[in-house]
Amino acid sequence: MKASQTATPRPLPLEIVAKLSRLSTSQREVINKQMLNPRNQGLNLDDHRKIYEGLVERSLQRR
């Protein structure tokens, strides 16, 4: 396992927190479920965060 995979995740940027607050609980749950697969594939934290932020952006555009 790489060191970056075991590192403590950094807090979410305030910009993403603000975007998440505009989503419904069910939208956030869908995003979290979608993130299980990449996480289980052993992606590093930076790649994981990029995917997460992309899902948040797409969810906001669908609103």
RORO-250879 format. One line per 8 residues: number of its first residue (from 1); their letters; for each residue x, y, z of N, C-alpha, C. Coordinates in pm, whole numbers, plus 32768, in hexadecimal, padded with zeros to 4 digits. Example, Ala and Ser with C-alpha at 12.3 -4.5 7.8 and 13.67 -1.06 7.14 Angstrom:
// RORO-250879
1 = AS = 8527:7DC7:830C:84CE:7E3E:830C:8528:7EB6:830C ~ 8505:7F1F:82C4:8557:7F96:82CA:850A:8003:8313 $
***
This chain:
// RORO-250879
1 = MKASQTAT = 8055:7F8A:8000:8000:8000:8000:8059:807C:8000 ~ 8036:80DE:7FB2:8083:8159:7FAA:8066:81B1:8024 ~ 80C6:8207:8046:80B4:8262:80B7:803D:82BD:80A1 ~ 8026:82E7:8023:7FB7:8342:8009:7F30:8300:8020 ~ 7F2B:827B:801B:7EAE:8235:8032:7E8E:822A:80C7 ~ 7EF2:8231:8119:7EDC:8224:81A8:7ED7:82AA:81EF ~ 7EF3:8314:81A6:7EF5:8399:81E3:7E68:83C3:820F ~ 7E65:8416:8273:7DE6:844C:82A2:7DB1:84AE:823A $
9 = PRPLPLEI = 7D31:849D:8212:7CFA:84F9:81AE:7CF8:8589:81E0 ~ 7D11:85E5:8185:7D07:8674:81A7:7C73:8699:81AC ~ 7C51:8700:81F9:7BC6:872E:81FB:7B9D:875D:816F ~ 7B1C:8752:8153:7AEA:8782:80D2:7AF9:8819:80CA ~ 7B1B:884B:8053:7B21:88DC:8041:7A97:891A:805B ~ 7A98:8993:808D:7A19:89D7:80AC:79BF:89E2:8032 ~ 79FA:89EF:7FBD:79AC:89F8:7F41:7959:8979:7F2C ~ 7995:8906:7F44:794D:8887:7F34:78E4:8877:7FA1 $
17 = VAKLSRLS = 7904:889F:801B:78A3:8899:8089:7828:88ED:8066 ~ 783D:8963:802E:77CE:89BA:8006:777B:8977:7F9A ~ 77BD:8937:7F3B:7774:88F3:7ECF:7725:887D:7F06 ~ 7760:8832:7F60:7719:87C1:7F9C:769D:87EF:7FE7 ~ 76A4:8863:8024:7630:8895:806F:75BB:88B7:8013 ~ 75D7:88C8:7F92:756C:88E4:7F32:752C:8865:7EFB ~ 7566:87F2:7F1A:7530:8773:7EED:74D3:8738:7F57 ~ 7475:86E8:7F2B:741E:86A4:7F8A:7469:8631:7FCC $
25 = TSQREVIN = 7431:8600:8037:746E:858E:807D:7477:8517:8020 ~ 7410:84FE:7FD2:7413:848B:7F78:747E:849B:7F0C ~ 7494:8514:7EDC:74FE:852B:7E79:7587:8510:7EB6 ~ 759B:853B:7F31:761A:8523:7F75:762F:848D:7F8E ~ 75C2:8446:7FAF:75CC:83B6:7FC4:75F3:836D:7F44 ~ 75BC:8398:7ED3:75DE:835C:7E52:7672:8370:7E34 ~ 76A3:83E9:7E4C:7731:8406:7E35:7787:83AD:7E8E ~ 7764:83A1:7F0D:77B3:8350:7F69:77B4:82BD:7F41 $
33 = KQMLNPRN = 7742:828A:7F11:773D:8200:7EE2:7794:81EE:7E66 ~ 7792:8251:7E0C:77E3:8248:7D93:7878:824A:7DB5 ~ 789C:8287:7E24:7929:8293:7E49:7960:8214:7E8A ~ 790B:81B5:7EAD:793D:813A:7EEA:7995:80EC:7E8A ~ 796F:80E2:7E0C:79BC:8094:7DAC:7A49:80CC:7D97 ~ 7A59:814E:7D76:7AE2:8181:7D67:7B34:8172:7DE7 ~ 7AF4:8183:7E58:7B3C:8178:7ED7:7B6E:80EA:7EEC ~ 7B1A:8089:7EC8:7B41:7FFD:7ED9:7BA9:7FD2:7E72 $
41 = QGLNLDDH = 7BBA:801E:7E08:7C1E:7FFE:7DA3:7CA9:8031:7DCB ~ 7CB2:8075:7E3B:7D33:80A2:7E6D:7D66:8124:7E30 ~ 7D0D:8179:7E02:7D39:81FA:7DCC:7D77:824E:7E3B ~ 7DD8:82A1:7E15:7E12:82FA:7E7A:7DAD:8369:7E9B ~ 7DC8:83B0:7F05:7D67:8413:7F36:7D4F:8484:7ED3 ~ 7DB6:84AF:7E8C:7DA3:851C:7E2B:7D48:84F2:7DB9 ~ 7D5C:8479:7D83:7D06:8448:7D18:7C77:8434:7D4A ~ 7C6C:8401:7DC3:7BE8:83EB:7E00:7B9F:8470:7E0D $
49 = RKIYEGLV = 7BE6:84D7:7E39:7BAA:855C:7E4A:7B7D:8596:7DC5 ~ 7BCD:8584:7D5B:7BA8:85B8:7CD7:7B27:8578:7CA6 ~ 7B1B:84F5:7CB9:7AA0:84B0:7C90:7A2A:84E4:7CE1 ~ 7A3D:84F1:7D63:79D2:8521:7DBC:79A3:85AD:7D93 ~ 7A01:8606:7D7B:79DE:868F:7D54:7996:8690:7CCD ~ 79BE:8639:7C71:797A:862F:7BF0:78EA:8600:7C00 ~ 78D4:85A0:7C58:784C:856F:7C71:77F5:85DD:7CAF ~ 782F:862A:7D0A:77E5:8699:7D49:77BE:86FE:7CDD $
57 = ERSLQRR = 781C:8722:7C87:7800:8782:7C1B:7790:8751:7BC1 ~ 7798:86D2:7B97:7730:869C:7B3E:76A8:8699:7B82 ~ 76A6:8679:7C02:7627:8677:7C4C:75E9:8701:7C52 ~ 763B:8767:7C64:7609:87F1:7C68:75D2:881B:7BE0 ~ 7611:87F1:7B75:75E4:8816:7AEF:755E:87D4:7ACE ~ 7543:8760:7B08:74C5:8719:7AEE:7450:8752:7B3B ~ 746A:87A5:7B9E:73FF:87DC:7BF2:73A0:882F:7BA4 $
***
